[in-house]
Amino acid sequence: MKQAMKTYAEKLMKRTHKAVMIYQQDLAKKQELPLAQRNMLYGKYLLDINDAL
């Protein structure tokens, strides 16, 4: 049971890390956008990040 929980936690961490990396890459590409639009970009990826969590 302990090993199964560890495996499950590692799987969730990998999924979350992937979602955050996609957000960070997209944000890096769009640095020229105004702050409000960059915040909307965060809102777009927030659902993916929360879903991964």
C-alpha positions, 0 to 999 in steps of 0.5 A, spaced: 500 500 500 505 504 501 509 503 495 502 504 491 501 511 494 508 513 493 507 511 485 501 515 485 504 521 488 510 521 483 505 520 477 501 526 480 507 530 481 510 529 474 503 531 471 503 537 475 510 539 473 508 538 465 502 543 466 506 548 469 512 547 464 507 548 458 504 554 462 511 557 463 514 556 456 508 559 453 509 565 458 516 566 456 514 566 449 509 572 450 513 577 454 511 583 450 504 582 452 501 587 457 500 585 464 493 584 464 493 579 458 499 575 461 494 574 467 489 572 463 494 567 460 495 564 467 487 564 468 487 559 461 492 554 464 490 555 471 485 550 470 490 545 467 494 546 473 489 545 478 486 539 474 493 536 474 493 537 482 
